[in-house]
Amino acid sequence: MGRVIAIATIFCGALDILFAMILTVTRGGEIGSMLRSVASGPFPGASGMGTGGAVLGLLVHFALMAIMAAAFMWIVDKRRMLLDTPFRTGVAFGVVTYFVMNWIVVPLRFDAPLPTKPMQLATQLFAHIVLVGIPFALIAARYLKRRAFA
């Protein structure tokens, strides 16, 4: 199962952070600053760390993605029937991770308001569903179903 978690983490983590980088640049932001912001969740001093803080942000991003991948793979390993409908399962997991991150984790850590603008909501849901949830489900369906029949 570790291999499947690693594949999902690397693939979806890369998709998600690339999307965040594109959004950052198109909105006039700086990628290093965005990455330092990610790192500042668990490491509040990271926002002033320069390049080191940005690298730490990447590590934090992939660590969070690994946690999400492990949780997803654990769930579908216990309930294999969820892999019969990977798109539906992926959408559901994407919506759940959106709510956990944006309604619990981020507000608790940053005392930040929920995304209120429609474009913020759309981009967040897109990332969680299309770049994370659905690929997790397709990766799990490919690797875990094969393992079940081996």
N, C-alpha and C positions, 0 to 999 in steps of 0.2 A: 504494500500500500504506500510505502514511503516514496517509491518511484513515481506513482501517479500523483501524489501530493506535490512532489518537486516539479513535475511537468506542468501541472495546473498553475502552480505558483509562478514559475518563470514565464510561461506563456501569457497568462492573464495579467500578471504583474507588469510585464512589458507593455501590453496593450493599454492598460489603465494609466500607467505613468506617461506613456507617449501621448495619450489623449489629454492628460492634464498639462503636459508641456505645450501642446499645440494651443489649448485654450488660454494658457498663461500668456504666450507670445501674441496671440491674436487680440488679446485684451490689453496689450501694452505692458504686461508684467515681465519680470525677469525670472528665468527658470531657477537660478540659484536661490533666489528669495522664496520661491514657492517650495522648493525642497527643504530649505531651512525651516519653513513654517510647518512642514510635515514632521520634521525632527523635533520641533519645539513641543509637540504633544507630550511625549514622555521625557524630553530633555529641554526644559524651558530656556536654558541658556544657549541653545543651538542657534537661535535667530541671530546671534552676534558672532558666530564662529567662522564665517567666511566659507571657503571651499570645504573645509572639514564638516561644517554644519550641513552643507548640501549633500555630501557623501553620506552623512549620517541619516539625512532625510530619505535617501534611496534605500538604505538598509532598513529603516523603520517601515517604509512603504512595503518592501518585500516581506518583512516579518509579519506585518498585518495580513498581507495576502496569503502567506503560509498558514496563518491561523484560520483564515476563512476557508482555504482549500482543505485543511485537515478536518474542520468541522463538517464541511460539505461531504467529503469522502466518508467520514465516519457515519453520517446520517444515511447516505445511499448504500453503504456497505451493510447496514442493519436492515434497510428496507429496499431491497433490490428492485421491487416493482416500480419505484420512482424512476428507474432508468428505462422503463418501457416508454415513457413520455419525456424524453430529455429536454425538449423545448419548454414544455409546461413546468417541469421541475426547475429548470434554469431560470425562467422568468420569476417563479415563486421565490427562489433563493435570492435572486437579485433584488426583489422588492423587500424581502426581509433584511438583507444586509444594508439596503438604503436606509430603512427605518432605524436599525440598530446604530449605524454610524451617524446619521444626521439628526436623529431625535434623542439619542442617548449619549454616545461617546463624545462627539464634538461639543454639544452643549455643556456636558459635565466638565470637560477639560478646559474649554475656552470661554465658557459663559457667552457663547455666540448665539445669535438668533437663528431660528430655522430658516432654510432657504425660502424666501417669500416671493421672489420674482419667478415668473413662469419659465424663463430661460434657464435659471439656476436649477429649478426642479427638473426640467427636461434633460439637461446635461447630466445631472447626477443620476437620474433614473436610467438614462442611456448607458452610462458607464457601468452601473451596478448590474443591469440586466444583460446588455448586449456584449459588453467586454469582459464581464466576470461570470455572472450566473449561467448563461447559456454555454459559454465555452467550458466551464467546470463540468456541466452536465454531459456535454458531448465527449469530453476527455474521459470522464468516469464511465460513460456507456461503452466507450471503445475498450478501455483497459480492464475495468472491473467485470464487465459481462464476459469478456474473454476468459478471465481468471475463474469465473464461476463455472464455466463449461469445460475447463481444462481438467 
